[in-house]
Amino acid sequence: MPQKDPGPSVKDDELYEKLRDEGDSKEKSARIANAAANRGRSAVGAAGGHSHRYEDWTVDELKSRAKELDLTRYSSLNKDELIEKLRDH
């Protein structure tokens, strides 16, 4: 399957695609890929935090996160749909 070009704002396309394949959102993948390109992958990995997988969150927690991100049309979505929306924002 050919990889999509994430655009000129992403500085490490390979890392970006790896993170997207692992389920990270576009925003998070771009942020990590750009930080890795600027400071080096090992420096970014050493400084990185930890976040629980969306699958481990409750529906209410997912909806709260969607609200924080100013997403719309999420109130009637089920858990899987919410996760997809959060990852694709």
PyMOL Python script that loads the backbone (N, CA, C, O; Angstrom):
from pymol import cmd

cmd.read_pdbstr("""\
ATOM      1  N   MET A   1       0.841  -1.162   0.000  1.00  0.00           N
ATOM      2  CA  MET A   1       0.000   0.000   0.000  1.00  0.00           C
ATOM      3  C   MET A   1       0.896   1.238   0.000  1.00  0.00           C
ATOM      4  O   MET A   1       1.750   1.361   0.879  1.00  0.00           O
ATOM      5  N   PRO A   2       0.735   2.153  -0.947  1.00  0.00           N
ATOM      6  CA  PRO A   2       1.578   3.336  -0.986  1.00  0.00           C
ATOM      7  C   PRO A   2       1.267   4.279   0.168  1.00  0.00           C
ATOM      8  O   PRO A   2       0.115   4.440   0.573  1.00  0.00           O
ATOM      9  N   GLN A   3       2.324   4.897   0.685  1.00  0.00           N
ATOM     10  CA  GLN A   3       2.137   5.835   1.786  1.00  0.00           C
ATOM     11  C   GLN A   3       1.663   7.174   1.249  1.00  0.00           C
ATOM     12  O   GLN A   3       2.015   7.577   0.141  1.00  0.00           O
ATOM     13  N   LYS A   4       0.856   7.855   2.054  1.00  0.00           N
ATOM     14  CA  LYS A   4       0.390   9.183   1.692  1.00  0.00           C
ATOM     15  C   LYS A   4       1.454  10.195   2.096  1.00  0.00           C
ATOM     16  O   LYS A   4       2.169   9.996   3.079  1.00  0.00           O
ATOM     17  N   ASP A   5       1.554  11.263   1.347  1.00  0.00           N
ATOM     18  CA  ASP A   5       2.442  12.351   1.702  1.00  0.00           C
ATOM     19  C   ASP A   5       1.737  13.206   2.747  1.00  0.00           C
ATOM     20  O   ASP A   5       0.701  13.799   2.447  1.00  0.00           O
ATOM     21  N   PRO A   6       2.277  13.288   3.986  1.00  0.00           N
ATOM     22  CA  PRO A   6       1.594  14.046   5.026  1.00  0.00           C
ATOM     23  C   PRO A   6       1.652  15.559   4.815  1.00  0.00           C
ATOM     24  O   PRO A   6       0.984  16.310   5.525  1.00  0.00           O
ATOM     25  N   GLY A   7       2.427  15.998   3.867  1.00  0.00           N
ATOM     26  CA  GLY A   7       2.502  17.422   3.579  1.00  0.00           C
ATOM     27  C   GLY A   7       3.830  18.020   3.995  1.00  0.00           C
ATOM     28  O   GLY A   7       4.624  17.375   4.680  1.00  0.00           O
ATOM     29  N   PRO A   8       4.070  19.250   3.583  1.00  0.00           N
ATOM     30  CA  PRO A   8       5.365  19.879   3.838  1.00  0.00           C
ATOM     31  C   PRO A   8       5.614  20.240   5.299  1.00  0.00           C
ATOM     32  O   PRO A   8       6.756  20.496   5.679  1.00  0.00           O
ATOM     33  N   SER A   9       4.576  20.264   6.123  1.00  0.00           N
ATOM     34  CA  SER A   9       4.782  20.635   7.522  1.00  0.00           C
ATOM     35  C   SER A   9       5.362  19.492   8.351  1.00  0.00           C
ATOM     36  O   SER A   9       5.833  19.726   9.464  1.00  0.00           O
ATOM     37  N   VAL A  10       5.340  18.260   7.837  1.00  0.00           N
ATOM     38  CA  VAL A  10       5.897  17.119   8.558  1.00  0.00           C
ATOM     39  C   VAL A  10       7.325  16.896   8.075  1.00  0.00           C
ATOM     40  O   VAL A  10       7.574  16.723   6.882  1.00  0.00           O
ATOM     41  N   LYS A  11       8.259  16.903   9.027  1.00  0.00           N
ATOM     42  CA  LYS A  11       9.678  16.838   8.672  1.00  0.00           C
ATOM     43  C   LYS A  11      10.246  15.427   8.654  1.00  0.00           C
ATOM     44  O   LYS A  11      11.307  15.211   8.068  1.00  0.00           O
ATOM     45  N   ASP A  12       9.584  14.465   9.270  1.00  0.00           N
ATOM     46  CA  ASP A  12      10.048  13.072   9.282  1.00  0.00           C
ATOM     47  C   ASP A  12       8.881  12.188   8.852  1.00  0.00           C
ATOM     48  O   ASP A  12       8.144  11.655   9.682  1.00  0.00           O
ATOM     49  N   ASP A  13       8.730  12.047   7.528  1.00  0.00           N
ATOM     50  CA  ASP A  13       7.599  11.306   6.962  1.00  0.00           C
ATOM     51  C   ASP A  13       7.535   9.865   7.459  1.00  0.00           C
ATOM     52  O   ASP A  13       6.456   9.354   7.756  1.00  0.00           O
ATOM     53  N   GLU A  14       8.693   9.212   7.550  1.00  0.00           N
ATOM     54  CA  GLU A  14       8.731   7.807   7.954  1.00  0.00           C
ATOM     55  C   GLU A  14       8.198   7.616   9.376  1.00  0.00           C
ATOM     56  O   GLU A  14       7.383   6.727   9.622  1.00  0.00           O
ATOM     57  N   LEU A  15       8.651   8.440  10.294  1.00  0.00           N
ATOM     58  CA  LEU A  15       8.178   8.346  11.679  1.00  0.00           C
ATOM     59  C   LEU A  15       6.699   8.703  11.763  1.00  0.00           C
ATOM     60  O   LEU A  15       5.944   8.054  12.488  1.00  0.00           O
ATOM     61  N   TYR A  16       6.282   9.727  11.031  1.00  0.00           N
ATOM     62  CA  TYR A  16       4.871  10.128  11.005  1.00  0.00           C
ATOM     63  C   TYR A  16       3.992   8.947  10.596  1.00  0.00           C
ATOM     64  O   TYR A  16       2.999   8.657  11.264  1.00  0.00           O
ATOM     65  N   GLU A  17       4.344   8.268   9.513  1.00  0.00           N
ATOM     66  CA  GLU A  17       3.548   7.135   9.029  1.00  0.00           C
ATOM     67  C   GLU A  17       3.533   5.989  10.039  1.00  0.00           C
ATOM     68  O   GLU A  17       2.503   5.342  10.229  1.00  0.00           O
ATOM     69  N   LYS A  18       4.672   5.737  10.688  1.00  0.00           N
ATOM     70  CA  LYS A  18       4.741   4.677  11.703  1.00  0.00           C
ATOM     71  C   LYS A  18       3.784   4.986  12.856  1.00  0.00           C
ATOM     72  O   LYS A  18       3.059   4.109  13.324  1.00  0.00           O
ATOM     73  N   LEU A  19       3.791   6.232  13.303  1.00  0.00           N
ATOM     74  CA  LEU A  19       2.906   6.627  14.403  1.00  0.00           C
ATOM     75  C   LEU A  19       1.436   6.552  14.003  1.00  0.00           C
ATOM     76  O   LEU A  19       0.601   6.121  14.798  1.00  0.00           O
ATOM     77  N   ARG A  20       1.112   6.965  12.785  1.00  0.00           N
ATOM     78  CA  ARG A  20      -0.274   6.880  12.301  1.00  0.00           C
ATOM     79  C   ARG A  20      -0.709   5.416  12.236  1.00  0.00           C
ATOM     80  O   ARG A  20      -1.835   5.088  12.610  1.00  0.00           O
ATOM     81  N   ASP A  21       0.183   4.528  11.761  1.00  0.00           N
ATOM     82  CA  ASP A  21      -0.140   3.107  11.685  1.00  0.00           C
ATOM     83  C   ASP A  21      -0.399   2.515  13.074  1.00  0.00           C
ATOM     84  O   ASP A  21      -1.177   1.573  13.219  1.00  0.00           O
ATOM     85  N   GLU A  22       0.257   3.074  14.087  1.00  0.00           N
ATOM     86  CA  GLU A  22       0.066   2.616  15.461  1.00  0.00           C
ATOM     87  C   GLU A  22      -1.199   3.190  16.096  1.00  0.00           C
ATOM     88  O   GLU A  22      -1.564   2.820  17.212  1.00  0.00           O
ATOM     89  N   GLY A  23      -1.867   4.101  15.377  1.00  0.00           N
ATOM     90  CA  GLY A  23      -3.137   4.627  15.868  1.00  0.00           C
ATOM     91  C   GLY A  23      -3.081   6.021  16.453  1.00  0.00           C
ATOM     92  O   GLY A  23      -4.090   6.514  16.959  1.00  0.00           O
ATOM     93  N   ASP A  24      -1.918   6.677  16.398  1.00  0.00           N
ATOM     94  CA  ASP A  24      -1.841   8.040  16.919  1.00  0.00           C
ATOM     95  C   ASP A  24      -2.567   9.003  15.988  1.00  0.00           C
ATOM     96  O   ASP A  24      -2.682   8.752  14.789  1.00  0.00           O
ATOM     97  N   SER A  25      -3.054  10.101  16.546  1.00  0.00           N
ATOM     98  CA  SER A  25      -3.762  11.094  15.747  1.00  0.00           C
ATOM     99  C   SER A  25      -2.799  11.792  14.791  1.00  0.00           C
ATOM    100  O   SER A  25      -1.582  11.725  14.963  1.00  0.00           O
ATOM    101  N   LYS A  26      -3.351  12.455  13.793  1.00  0.00           N
ATOM    102  CA  LYS A  26      -2.526  13.201  12.839  1.00  0.00           C
ATOM    103  C   LYS A  26      -1.720  14.269  13.567  1.00  0.00           C
ATOM    104  O   LYS A  26      -0.529  14.447  13.314  1.00  0.00           O
ATOM    105  N   GLU A  27      -2.391  14.981  14.480  1.00  0.00           N
ATOM    106  CA  GLU A  27      -1.732  16.062  15.220  1.00  0.00           C
ATOM    107  C   GLU A  27      -0.564  15.534  16.057  1.00  0.00           C
ATOM    108  O   GLU A  27       0.535  16.087  16.015  1.00  0.00           O
ATOM    109  N   LYS A  28      -0.804  14.476  16.809  1.00  0.00           N
ATOM    110  CA  LYS A  28       0.234  13.915  17.666  1.00  0.00           C
ATOM    111  C   LYS A  28       1.376  13.352  16.831  1.00  0.00           C
ATOM    112  O   LYS A  28       2.543  13.554  17.167  1.00  0.00           O
ATOM    113  N   SER A  29       1.058  12.655  15.756  1.00  0.00           N
ATOM    114  CA  SER A  29       2.087  12.082  14.886  1.00  0.00           C
ATOM    115  C   SER A  29       2.964  13.164  14.285  1.00  0.00           C
ATOM    116  O   SER A  29       4.186  13.021  14.247  1.00  0.00           O
ATOM    117  N   ALA A  30       2.359  14.245  13.815  1.00  0.00           N
ATOM    118  CA  ALA A  30       3.122  15.346  13.228  1.00  0.00           C
ATOM    119  C   ALA A  30       3.999  16.014  14.282  1.00  0.00           C
ATOM    120  O   ALA A  30       5.157  16.334  14.017  1.00  0.00           O
ATOM    121  N   ARG A  31       3.448  16.223  15.478  1.00  0.00           N
ATOM    122  CA  ARG A  31       4.204  16.874  16.554  1.00  0.00           C
ATOM    123  C   ARG A  31       5.436  16.051  16.926  1.00  0.00           C
ATOM    124  O   ARG A  31       6.524  16.603  17.087  1.00  0.00           O
ATOM    125  N   ILE A  32       5.271  14.737  17.063  1.00  0.00           N
ATOM    126  CA  ILE A  32       6.387  13.871  17.433  1.00  0.00           C
ATOM    127  C   ILE A  32       7.400  13.782  16.297  1.00  0.00           C
ATOM    128  O   ILE A  32       8.605  13.853  16.538  1.00  0.00           O
ATOM    129  N   ALA A  33       6.924  13.628  15.060  1.00  0.00           N
ATOM    130  CA  ALA A  33       7.827  13.525  13.912  1.00  0.00           C
ATOM    131  C   ALA A  33       8.653  14.792  13.745  1.00  0.00           C
ATOM    132  O   ALA A  33       9.844  14.719  13.445  1.00  0.00           O
ATOM    133  N   ASN A  34       8.036  15.946  13.934  1.00  0.00           N
ATOM    134  CA  ASN A  34       8.763  17.208  13.795  1.00  0.00           C
ATOM    135  C   ASN A  34       9.767  17.406  14.927  1.00  0.00           C
ATOM    136  O   ASN A  34      10.870  17.905  14.703  1.00  0.00           O
ATOM    137  N   ALA A  35       9.388  17.020  16.132  1.00  0.00           N
ATOM    138  CA  ALA A  35      10.316  17.127  17.258  1.00  0.00           C
ATOM    139  C   ALA A  35      11.509  16.205  17.045  1.00  0.00           C
ATOM    140  O   ALA A  35      12.644  16.574  17.347  1.00  0.00           O
ATOM    141  N   ALA A  36      11.257  15.018  16.531  1.00  0.00           N
ATOM    142  CA  ALA A  36      12.336  14.066  16.264  1.00  0.00           C
ATOM    143  C   ALA A  36      13.281  14.602  15.192  1.00  0.00           C
ATOM    144  O   ALA A  36      14.497  14.434  15.293  1.00  0.00           O
ATOM    145  N   ALA A  37      12.733  15.239  14.178  1.00  0.00           N
ATOM    146  CA  ALA A  37      13.566  15.805  13.116  1.00  0.00           C
ATOM    147  C   ALA A  37      14.416  16.962  13.653  1.00  0.00           C
ATOM    148  O   ALA A  37      15.555  17.147  13.225  1.00  0.00           O
ATOM    149  N   ASN A  38      13.870  17.727  14.578  1.00  0.00           N
ATOM    150  CA  ASN A  38      14.601  18.883  15.127  1.00  0.00           C
ATOM    151  C   ASN A  38      15.642  18.495  16.168  1.00  0.00           C
ATOM    152  O   ASN A  38      16.748  19.033  16.172  1.00  0.00           O
ATOM    153  N   ARG A  39      15.290  17.556  17.058  1.00  0.00           N
ATOM    154  CA  ARG A  39      16.172  17.237  18.187  1.00  0.00           C
ATOM    155  C   ARG A  39      16.784  15.853  18.131  1.00  0.00           C
ATOM    156  O   ARG A  39      17.662  15.539  18.935  1.00  0.00           O
ATOM    157  N   GLY A  40      16.348  15.020  17.206  1.00  0.00           N
ATOM    158  CA  GLY A  40      16.819  13.643  17.133  1.00  0.00           C
ATOM    159  C   GLY A  40      15.831  12.706  17.796  1.00  0.00           C
ATOM    160  O   GLY A  40      15.217  13.046  18.808  1.00  0.00           O
ATOM    161  N   ARG A  41      15.682  11.526  17.221  1.00  0.00           N
ATOM    162  CA  ARG A  41      14.676  10.579  17.723  1.00  0.00           C
ATOM    163  C   ARG A  41      14.932  10.139  19.151  1.00  0.00           C
ATOM    164  O   ARG A  41      13.989  10.009  19.932  1.00  0.00           O
ATOM    165  N   SER A  42      16.194   9.904  19.513  1.00  0.00           N
ATOM    166  CA  SER A  42      16.480   9.430  20.872  1.00  0.00           C
ATOM    167  C   SER A  42      16.165  10.502  21.913  1.00  0.00           C
ATOM    168  O   SER A  42      15.712  10.178  23.011  1.00  0.00           O
ATOM    169  N   ALA A  43      16.395  11.764  21.588  1.00  0.00           N
ATOM    170  CA  ALA A  43      16.089  12.848  22.527  1.00  0.00           C
ATOM    171  C   ALA A  43      14.588  12.970  22.739  1.00  0.00           C
ATOM    172  O   ALA A  43      14.139  13.227  23.856  1.00  0.00           O
ATOM    173  N   VAL A  44      13.815  12.790  21.691  1.00  0.00           N
ATOM    174  CA  VAL A  44      12.359  12.877  21.803  1.00  0.00           C
ATOM    175  C   VAL A  44      11.821  11.695  22.600  1.00  0.00           C
ATOM    176  O   VAL A  44      10.936  11.864  23.439  1.00  0.00           O
ATOM    177  N   GLY A  45      12.340  10.518  22.349  1.00  0.00           N
ATOM    178  CA  GLY A  45      11.898   9.326  23.071  1.00  0.00           C
ATOM    179  C   GLY A  45      12.192   9.410  24.551  1.00  0.00           C
ATOM    180  O   GLY A  45      11.393   8.963  25.374  1.00  0.00           O
ATOM    181  N   ALA A  46      13.339   9.982  24.896  1.00  0.00           N
ATOM    182  CA  ALA A  46      13.719  10.104  26.303  1.00  0.00           C
ATOM    183  C   ALA A  46      12.831  11.093  27.038  1.00  0.00           C
ATOM    184  O   ALA A  46      12.589  10.945  28.235  1.00  0.00           O
ATOM    185  N   ALA A  47      12.345  12.101  26.326  1.00  0.00           N
ATOM    186  CA  ALA A  47      11.539  13.135  26.966  1.00  0.00           C
ATOM    187  C   ALA A  47      10.044  12.851  26.907  1.00  0.00           C
ATOM    188  O   ALA A  47       9.252  13.558  27.531  1.00  0.00           O
ATOM    189  N   GLY A  48       9.661  11.837  26.172  1.00  0.00           N
ATOM    190  CA  GLY A  48       8.246  11.579  25.936  1.00  0.00           C
ATOM    191  C   GLY A  48       7.480  11.182  27.175  1.00  0.00           C
ATOM    192  O   GLY A  48       8.043  10.637  28.124  1.00  0.00           O
ATOM    193  N   GLY A  49       6.198  11.460  27.156  1.00  0.00           N
ATOM    194  CA  GLY A  49       5.327  11.108  28.267  1.00  0.00           C
ATOM    195  C   GLY A  49       4.612   9.800  28.001  1.00  0.00           C
ATOM    196  O   GLY A  49       5.014   9.020  27.137  1.00  0.00           O
ATOM    197  N   HIS A  50       3.557   9.571  28.746  1.00  0.00           N
ATOM    198  CA  HIS A  50       2.784   8.345  28.570  1.00  0.00           C
ATOM    199  C   HIS A  50       1.305   8.701  28.551  1.00  0.00           C
ATOM    200  O   HIS A  50       0.823   9.483  29.372  1.00  0.00           O
ATOM    201  N   SER A  51       0.617   8.125  27.620  1.00  0.00           N
ATOM    202  CA  SER A  51      -0.821   8.331  27.540  1.00  0.00           C
ATOM    203  C   SER A  51      -1.480   6.972  27.350  1.00  0.00           C
ATOM    204  O   SER A  51      -0.986   6.134  26.597  1.00  0.00           O
ATOM    205  N   HIS A  52      -2.583   6.763  28.028  1.00  0.00           N
ATOM    206  CA  HIS A  52      -3.297   5.499  27.890  1.00  0.00           C
ATOM    207  C   HIS A  52      -3.959   5.420  26.513  1.00  0.00           C
ATOM    208  O   HIS A  52      -4.321   6.436  25.919  1.00  0.00           O
ATOM    209  N   ARG A  53      -4.106   4.208  26.033  1.00  0.00           N
ATOM    210  CA  ARG A  53      -4.757   4.000  24.746  1.00  0.00           C
ATOM    211  C   ARG A  53      -6.216   4.418  24.845  1.00  0.00           C
ATOM    212  O   ARG A  53      -6.859   4.228  25.878  1.00  0.00           O
ATOM    213  N   TYR A  54      -6.739   4.996  23.749  1.00  0.00           N
ATOM    214  CA  TYR A  54      -8.135   5.414  23.730  1.00  0.00           C
ATOM    215  C   TYR A  54      -9.067   4.241  24.039  1.00  0.00           C
ATOM    216  O   TYR A  54     -10.137   4.443  24.613  1.00  0.00           O
ATOM    217  N   GLU A  55      -8.682   3.030  23.669  1.00  0.00           N
ATOM    218  CA  GLU A  55      -9.536   1.870  23.926  1.00  0.00           C
ATOM    219  C   GLU A  55      -9.757   1.647  25.419  1.00  0.00           C
ATOM    220  O   GLU A  55     -10.737   1.017  25.815  1.00  0.00           O
ATOM    221  N   ASP A  56      -8.849   2.161  26.247  1.00  0.00           N
ATOM    222  CA  ASP A  56      -8.969   2.002  27.695  1.00  0.00           C
ATOM    223  C   ASP A  56      -9.801   3.109  28.344  1.00  0.00           C
ATOM    224  O   ASP A  56     -10.108   3.038  29.534  1.00  0.00           O
ATOM    225  N   TRP A  57     -10.167   4.132  27.567  1.00  0.00           N
ATOM    226  CA  TRP A  57     -10.944   5.260  28.080  1.00  0.00           C
ATOM    227  C   TRP A  57     -12.427   4.915  28.076  1.00  0.00           C
ATOM    228  O   TRP A  57     -12.872   4.055  27.316  1.00  0.00           O
ATOM    229  N   THR A  58     -13.188   5.591  28.930  1.00  0.00           N
ATOM    230  CA  THR A  58     -14.645   5.455  28.894  1.00  0.00           C
ATOM    231  C   THR A  58     -15.201   6.365  27.801  1.00  0.00           C
ATOM    232  O   THR A  58     -14.502   7.247  27.304  1.00  0.00           O
ATOM    233  N   VAL A  59     -16.448   6.147  27.435  1.00  0.00           N
ATOM    234  CA  VAL A  59     -17.100   6.989  26.430  1.00  0.00           C
ATOM    235  C   VAL A  59     -17.149   8.438  26.911  1.00  0.00           C
ATOM    236  O   VAL A  59     -16.931   9.358  26.123  1.00  0.00           O
ATOM    237  N   ASP A  60     -17.434   8.648  28.193  1.00  0.00           N
ATOM    238  CA  ASP A  60     -17.471  10.011  28.732  1.00  0.00           C
ATOM    239  C   ASP A  60     -16.105  10.684  28.636  1.00  0.00           C
ATOM    240  O   ASP A  60     -16.021  11.872  28.322  1.00  0.00           O
ATOM    241  N   GLU A  61     -15.038   9.937  28.904  1.00  0.00           N
ATOM    242  CA  GLU A  61     -13.691  10.497  28.788  1.00  0.00           C
ATOM    243  C   GLU A  61     -13.366  10.847  27.337  1.00  0.00           C
ATOM    244  O   GLU A  61     -12.753  11.878  27.060  1.00  0.00           O
ATOM    245  N   LEU A  62     -13.781   9.983  26.421  1.00  0.00           N
ATOM    246  CA  LEU A  62     -13.553  10.241  24.989  1.00  0.00           C
ATOM    247  C   LEU A  62     -14.309  11.496  24.545  1.00  0.00           C
ATOM    248  O   LEU A  62     -13.777  12.318  23.799  1.00  0.00           O
ATOM    249  N   LYS A  63     -15.539  11.631  25.005  1.00  0.00           N
ATOM    250  CA  LYS A  63     -16.329  12.819  24.644  1.00  0.00           C
ATOM    251  C   LYS A  63     -15.715  14.079  25.237  1.00  0.00           C
ATOM    252  O   LYS A  63     -15.725  15.129  24.594  1.00  0.00           O
ATOM    253  N   SER A  64     -15.189  13.994  26.435  1.00  0.00           N
ATOM    254  CA  SER A  64     -14.519  15.149  27.047  1.00  0.00           C
ATOM    255  C   SER A  64     -13.291  15.545  26.230  1.00  0.00           C
ATOM    256  O   SER A  64     -13.027  16.730  26.028  1.00  0.00           O
ATOM    257  N   ARG A  65     -12.548  14.550  25.763  1.00  0.00           N
ATOM    258  CA  ARG A  65     -11.365  14.833  24.935  1.00  0.00           C
ATOM    259  C   ARG A  65     -11.784  15.464  23.616  1.00  0.00           C
ATOM    260  O   ARG A  65     -11.136  16.399  23.145  1.00  0.00           O
ATOM    261  N   ALA A  66     -12.850  14.968  23.019  1.00  0.00           N
ATOM    262  CA  ALA A  66     -13.357  15.549  21.768  1.00  0.00           C
ATOM    263  C   ALA A  66     -13.744  17.005  21.982  1.00  0.00           C
ATOM    264  O   ALA A  66     -13.488  17.854  21.129  1.00  0.00           O
ATOM    265  N   LYS A  67     -14.352  17.287  23.107  1.00  0.00           N
ATOM    266  CA  LYS A  67     -14.738  18.669  23.429  1.00  0.00           C
ATOM    267  C   LYS A  67     -13.498  19.542  23.595  1.00  0.00           C
ATOM    268  O   LYS A  67     -13.470  20.670  23.104  1.00  0.00           O
ATOM    269  N   GLU A  68     -12.466  19.034  24.285  1.00  0.00           N
ATOM    270  CA  GLU A  68     -11.208  19.772  24.461  1.00  0.00           C
ATOM    271  C   GLU A  68     -10.587  20.145  23.117  1.00  0.00           C
ATOM    272  O   GLU A  68      -9.982  21.207  22.972  1.00  0.00           O
ATOM    273  N   LEU A  69     -10.745  19.262  22.144  1.00  0.00           N
ATOM    274  CA  LEU A  69     -10.153  19.466  20.821  1.00  0.00           C
ATOM    275  C   LEU A  69     -11.068  20.255  19.896  1.00  0.00           C
ATOM    276  O   LEU A  69     -10.760  20.436  18.717  1.00  0.00           O
ATOM    277  N   ASP A  70     -12.190  20.724  20.428  1.00  0.00           N
ATOM    278  CA  ASP A  70     -13.174  21.487  19.647  1.00  0.00           C
ATOM    279  C   ASP A  70     -13.709  20.706  18.447  1.00  0.00           C
ATOM    280  O   ASP A  70     -13.985  21.283  17.396  1.00  0.00           O
ATOM    281  N   LEU A  71     -13.854  19.392  18.612  1.00  0.00           N
ATOM    282  CA  LEU A  71     -14.453  18.584  17.556  1.00  0.00           C
ATOM    283  C   LEU A  71     -15.967  18.780  17.603  1.00  0.00           C
ATOM    284  O   LEU A  71     -16.518  19.196  18.622  1.00  0.00           O
ATOM    285  N   THR A  72     -16.620  18.479  16.501  1.00  0.00           N
ATOM    286  CA  THR A  72     -18.077  18.608  16.434  1.00  0.00           C
ATOM    287  C   THR A  72     -18.685  17.275  16.028  1.00  0.00           C
ATOM    288  O   THR A  72     -17.996  16.382  15.535  1.00  0.00           O
ATOM    289  N   ARG A  73     -19.985  17.161  16.246  1.00  0.00           N
ATOM    290  CA  ARG A  73     -20.766  15.986  15.846  1.00  0.00           C
ATOM    291  C   ARG A  73     -20.239  14.670  16.424  1.00  0.00           C
ATOM    292  O   ARG A  73     -20.094  13.677  15.711  1.00  0.00           O
ATOM    293  N   TYR A  74     -19.962  14.682  17.699  1.00  0.00           N
ATOM    294  CA  TYR A  74     -19.466  13.474  18.341  1.00  0.00           C
ATOM    295  C   TYR A  74     -20.423  12.927  19.403  1.00  0.00           C
ATOM    296  O   TYR A  74     -20.223  11.817  19.897  1.00  0.00           O
ATOM    297  N   SER A  75     -21.448  13.684  19.757  1.00  0.00           N
ATOM    298  CA  SER A  75     -22.297  13.298  20.889  1.00  0.00           C
ATOM    299  C   SER A  75     -23.053  11.986  20.684  1.00  0.00           C
ATOM    300  O   SER A  75     -23.331  11.283  21.656  1.00  0.00           O
ATOM    301  N   SER A  76     -23.384  11.649  19.458  1.00  0.00           N
ATOM    302  CA  SER A  76     -24.148  10.420  19.224  1.00  0.00           C
ATOM    303  C   SER A  76     -23.271   9.244  18.782  1.00  0.00           C
ATOM    304  O   SER A  76     -23.789   8.168  18.484  1.00  0.00           O
ATOM    305  N   LEU A  77     -21.962   9.438  18.738  1.00  0.00           N
ATOM    306  CA  LEU A  77     -21.069   8.375  18.280  1.00  0.00           C
ATOM    307  C   LEU A  77     -20.860   7.317  19.353  1.00  0.00           C
ATOM    308  O   LEU A  77     -20.890   7.608  20.549  1.00  0.00           O
ATOM    309  N   ASN A  78     -20.649   6.087  18.906  1.00  0.00           N
ATOM    310  CA  ASN A  78     -20.314   5.033  19.863  1.00  0.00           C
ATOM    311  C   ASN A  78     -18.806   5.078  20.132  1.00  0.00           C
ATOM    312  O   ASN A  78     -18.094   5.887  19.538  1.00  0.00           O
ATOM    313  N   LYS A  79     -18.331   4.229  21.006  1.00  0.00           N
ATOM    314  CA  LYS A  79     -16.936   4.274  21.437  1.00  0.00           C
ATOM    315  C   LYS A  79     -15.957   4.128  20.269  1.00  0.00           C
ATOM    316  O   LYS A  79     -15.015   4.912  20.154  1.00  0.00           O
ATOM    317  N   ASP A  80     -16.166   3.147  19.412  1.00  0.00           N
ATOM    318  CA  ASP A  80     -15.264   2.932  18.272  1.00  0.00           C
ATOM    319  C   ASP A  80     -15.264   4.131  17.325  1.00  0.00           C
ATOM    320  O   ASP A  80     -14.216   4.520  16.809  1.00  0.00           O
ATOM    321  N   GLU A  81     -16.428   4.705  17.102  1.00  0.00           N
ATOM    322  CA  GLU A  81     -16.527   5.874  16.231  1.00  0.00           C
ATOM    323  C   GLU A  81     -15.840   7.092  16.851  1.00  0.00           C
ATOM    324  O   GLU A  81     -15.202   7.876  16.149  1.00  0.00           O
ATOM    325  N   LEU A  82     -15.975   7.244  18.167  1.00  0.00           N
ATOM    326  CA  LEU A  82     -15.300   8.336  18.867  1.00  0.00           C
ATOM    327  C   LEU A  82     -13.783   8.209  18.750  1.00  0.00           C
ATOM    328  O   LEU A  82     -13.085   9.187  18.484  1.00  0.00           O
ATOM    329  N   ILE A  83     -13.291   7.005  18.949  1.00  0.00           N
ATOM    330  CA  ILE A  83     -11.847   6.751  18.849  1.00  0.00           C
ATOM    331  C   ILE A  83     -11.361   7.101  17.448  1.00  0.00           C
ATOM    332  O   ILE A  83     -10.330   7.755  17.293  1.00  0.00           O
ATOM    333  N   GLU A  84     -12.087   6.675  16.444  1.00  0.00           N
ATOM    334  CA  GLU A  84     -11.703   6.976  15.070  1.00  0.00           C
ATOM    335  C   GLU A  84     -11.693   8.484  14.809  1.00  0.00           C
ATOM    336  O   GLU A  84     -10.785   9.004  14.160  1.00  0.00           O
ATOM    337  N   LYS A  85     -12.695   9.169  15.315  1.00  0.00           N
ATOM    338  CA  LYS A  85     -12.790  10.626  15.125  1.00  0.00           C
ATOM    339  C   LYS A  85     -11.618  11.331  15.812  1.00  0.00           C
ATOM    340  O   LYS A  85     -11.032  12.256  15.249  1.00  0.00           O
ATOM    341  N   LEU A  86     -11.279  10.900  17.018  1.00  0.00           N
ATOM    342  CA  LEU A  86     -10.162  11.503  17.740  1.00  0.00           C
ATOM    343  C   LEU A  86      -8.839  11.260  17.024  1.00  0.00           C
ATOM    344  O   LEU A  86      -7.997  12.155  16.949  1.00  0.00           O
ATOM    345  N   ARG A  87      -8.661  10.082  16.512  1.00  0.00           N
ATOM    346  CA  ARG A  87      -7.406   9.761  15.811  1.00  0.00           C
ATOM    347  C   ARG A  87      -7.294  10.441  14.452  1.00  0.00           C
ATOM    348  O   ARG A  87      -6.188  10.665  13.961  1.00  0.00           O
ATOM    349  N   ASP A  88      -8.403  10.762  13.855  1.00  0.00           N
ATOM    350  CA  ASP A  88      -8.389  11.360  12.514  1.00  0.00           C
ATOM    351  C   ASP A  88      -8.500  12.874  12.523  1.00  0.00           C
ATOM    352  O   ASP A  88      -8.575  13.493  11.462  1.00  0.00           O
ATOM    353  N   HIS A  89      -8.513  13.477  13.694  1.00  0.00           N
ATOM    354  CA  HIS A  89      -8.681  14.940  13.725  1.00  0.00           C
ATOM    355  C   HIS A  89      -7.421  15.639  13.248  1.00  0.00           C
ATOM    356  O   HIS A  89      -7.375  16.869  13.206  1.00  0.00           O
TER     357      HIS A  89
END
""", "prot")
cmd.dss("prot")
cmd.show_as("cartoon", "prot")
cmd.util.cbc("prot")
cmd.orient("prot")
